[in-house]
């Protein structure tokens, strides 16, 4: 019988430009985010109680977690983490499940993480990224069975399960979403970190809403998800290093009543869902040292991503694909600029001055930092002059994959405009440059102290121009990092 307790405590202090936003209602003072500094923290516990090598109980809990210093944001509370109220003592229950390794396969029962491939579709929020931080994640009340049909030494794996989604990028059980899904995965994975597989999901999601006082109706989503992912890792002949790569492509097929046009609502028709997203990366690493002391001293990687956009909210087909927010790409463009602009749009869609009730599907508008309606190139380089020290450099070059259309302006004014009121046919999102450093100091009792900083500058493209053609000013972000892993 063994008990282990691992986790981390992290603190982040951020300084950022006051992001321009569309004015909320008639209040002229709300034409920006209203926040230029914030301090957040989280303490994560991941206990594991094991009996022999067959039975384990695994949990994860973030407490405390929250935003405790800096200005509060304004009219963006539809975002998952809105920083609109200082609350340093938040509690976020994450995992508590039983794992049993039987002679025929692995059983897991309970509230557990969901992660697949590069994490663009299902991401557990527990995988560190080069820039940015992880939070939230895909969590489900799940019963799952995984086995190797050709024997325990075979590289072929099959898993089948059923879920009641606790929380992910599109559903929140506590907030009233009831999302049930079946999951089937089949993949090949060898001991050299090579993998290729397929992942399928059928989801039936419902949410009770109020159309008029005392009159309720259900918004629903029924969708099939088809996903393939793979990765490889190979030595470079004649050199001390490796090449590596990874890909994931996902397609959503189904229908929904969560967001519909007026005519669809009158005729009791459903909106079709047809959405495609993909990402791929290729990189190389050179190494120093020998045996167990070997480490990567230089890493170069290029990632490409593509998420379908939706230029016409009124055509009866929803094409918007959004990556999971924990698949971080850079620091500012997706995590700050587009995240807050879509949150303000969502809040405007619920403004009583514009509508008697929240517009259908308005809760799904915030991107929360996930890539959507865009394609990007993300080259990154990491240099480790010594093993504990990382020096990082990255860039994000992005375009939209469809016209940039704010659905709220279409619904309220009938005009197709971007989130700043400008020409939706301008597809250039801009360029971002990011830098960072991190130093890890080994302490007693298997603890590690982390000290670091990261920052970026974003040069907006014409997709962020207003009706007069004026582009948004350059945006800056700097983050100081302090952490302790145990």
C-alpha positions, 0 to 999 in steps of 0.5 A, spaced: 500 500 500 503 506 497 500 513 498 503 519 494 502 526 493 505 531 488 503 537 485 505 545 484 504 552 487 504 557 482 504 565 482 503 569 476 504 577 475 502 580 469 502 587 466 498 588 459 496 593 455 489 596 456 485 592 450 481 596 446 474 593 446 467 595 442 463 599 447 458 595 452 451 598 451 451 606 452 457 606 457 462 610 453 467 608 459 467 601 457 471 601 450 477 597 453 478 591 457 480 596 463 485 591 466 493 593 465 495 588 471 493 582 475 496 577 479 493 570 479 495 563 483 494 556 484 495 550 488 494 543 485 494 537 489 494 530 485 494 525 491 495 517 489 493 511 493 495 505 490 495 497 492 500 493 489 500 494 481 493 493 480 488 498 484 489 505 485 485 511 487 487 518 483 485 525 485 486 532 483 484 539 486 486 546 485 485 550 492 486 555 493 486 558 485 484 565 483 485 572 481 487 576 487 490 583 485 490 588 479 484 591 476 477 588 475 475 587 468 469 590 465 463 586 461 467 580 459 464 575 465 462 570 460 469 568 459 471 562 463 476 566 467 474 573 467 478 576 472 472 581 474 472 579 481 478 578 486 477 571 489 484 568 491 480 562 495 477 559 489 476 551 489 476 547 483 475 540 484 478 536 478 479 528 478 477 523 483 477 516 480 478 509 481 483 505 476 483 497 476 488 494 472 485 487 471 488 481 467 484 483 461 485 490 461 484 497 464 478 500 468 477 507 470 471 509 473 469 516 476 471 523 475 477 523 470 481 527 465 480 527 458 486 528 453 487 526 446 493 527 441 495 534 441 490 536 445 486 541 440 479 537 441 480 534 448 485 537 453 486 535 460 489 542 462 495 538 466 500 539 460 505 545 460 506 549 454 512 553 452 508 559 452 502 561 457 499 557 462 494 551 463 487 551 466 480 548 466 481 542 461 476 536 459 473 533 465 468 527 465 464 523 469 467 517 466 466 509 465 472 507 460 475 500 459 482 499 455 485 493 452 490 490 448 486 485 444 493 482 441 496 481 448 499 485 453 506 486 449 502 488 443 502 495 441 495 495 439 490 498 444 482 499 444 478 503 449 471 504 449 467 509 454 461 513 456 461 520 459 457 525 463 461 531 461 463 535 468 466 540 464 470 542 457 470 547 452 463 547 450 459 544 457 459 545 464 455 541 468 454 545 474 452 551 470 446 547 467 449 543 461 447 535 460 452 532 455 452 525 455 457 522 450 460 515 448 467 514 446 471 509 442 479 510 441 483 505 437 491 506 436 498 503 435 503 506 440 510 503 441 516 504 446 519 509 442 514 514 443 511 513 436 503 513 435 498 513 430 490 512 432 483 514 431 478 517 436 471 517 435 465 521 440 458 521 439 455 527 444 448 529 446 448 535 449 442 539 452 441 546 456 434 548 459 433 556 457 427 561 458 424 564 452 419 568 456 418 568 464 415 561 466 416 558 459 422 554 458 425 550 452 431 546 451 437 548 447 441 541 444 447 539 440 447 532 437 454 531 434 459 526 431 466 527 432 472 524 428 479 525 430 486 522 428 492 523 431 499 521 431 506 522 432 513 520 431 520 520 434 527 518 431 534 519 431 538 523 427 543 518 423 550 520 425 548 526 430 547 526 437 539 528 437 532 527 434 527 529 430 520 529 432 513 530 429 506 530 431 499 531 428 491 531 429 485 533 425 478 533 427 471 533 424 465 535 427 458 533 424 451 534 427 446 539 428 444 543 434 438 548 436 443 552 441 444 557 435 439 558 430 436 564 425 429 567 426 427 563 421 429 556 423 426 558 430 420 559 427 420 553 423 423 549 428 429 547 424 436 545 427 442 548 425 447 544 421 454 543 424 460 542 419 467 544 422 474 542 421 480 543 425 487 540 424 494 542 427 501 539 425 508 540 428 515 538 426 522 539 430 529 537 432 533 537 438 540 536 439 542 533 446 548 533 451 551 528 456 550 521 456 546 516 459 541 518 464 544 525 464 543 526 457 538 532 456 536 537 450 540 543 449 537 546 443 530 545 440 527 548 434 520 546 432 515 549 427 507 548 428 502 549 423 494 550 425 488 551 421 481 552 424 475 553 420 471 559 421 464 561 419 463 568 415 455 567 415 451 566 421 445 566 417 446 560 412 444 555 417 450 551 417 455 552 423 462 552 421 466 555 427 471 550 429 475 552 436 481 549 439 481 547 446 484 553 450 489 549 453 492 548 446 496 554 447 499 558 441 503 564 443 501 569 449 497 575 446 493 574 439 489 568 441 489 568 449 488 575 450 486 579 444 481 574 441 479 571 447 476 578 450 473 581 444 469 574 443 467 575 451 465 582 450 461 580 444 457 574 448 456 579 454 453 584 448 448 579 446 446 578 453 445 586 454 438 587 456 438 594 452 439 590 446 434 583 447 429 581 452 433 575 453 440 572 451 441 571 444 441 563 443 448 560 443 451 566 446 454 562 452 458 559 446 461 565 443 467 566 448 473 563 445 477 563 452 483 563 448 482 557 444 484 558 436 478 559 432 477 561 425 484 562 423 490 559 420 497 560 423 505 558 423 508 558 430 516 557 430 519 556 436 526 555 439 529 553 446 536 554 448 539 550 454 546 553 455 545 549 462 540 543 464 536 548 469 536 554 464 531 555 458 531 561 453 525 561 449 523 565 443 517 564 438 513 567 433 505 567 431 503 569 424 496 568 423 490 569 418 483 568 418 480 562 414 474 566 413 471 573 413 471 576 421 464 577 423 461 579 429 455 575 430 452 580 435 452 586 430 449 581 425 443 580 429 442 587 432 444 591 426 444 586 420 451 589 418 457 584 417 462 587 421 469 585 425 469 585 432 472 592 432 466 594 427 471 594 421 471 590 414 470 583 415 474 581 409 480 583 412 483 576 414 490 579 416 490 577 424 497 580 425 504 577 427 506 576 435 513 575 437 514 572 444 520 571 449 521 567 455 526 564 460 525 559 466 530 557 471 529 550 475 533 549 482 532 542 485 531 542 492 531 537 498 525 532 498 524 532 490 522 539 490 523 544 484 523 551 485 521 555 478 523 562 476 521 565 470 519 570 465 515 571 459 513 576 454 510 578 448 508 584 443 503 583 438 502 587 431 495 587 429 493 586 422 487 589 418 482 584 421 483 588 428 481 595 424 475 599 425 470 602 420 475 608 419 480 603 417 484 604 423 488 598 426 488 597 433 495 599 437 500 594 438 499 590 444 504 588 450 504 583 455 509 581 460 509 575 466 513 574 472 513 566 474 514 563 480 513 556 482 514 550 486 513 543 484 513 537 489 
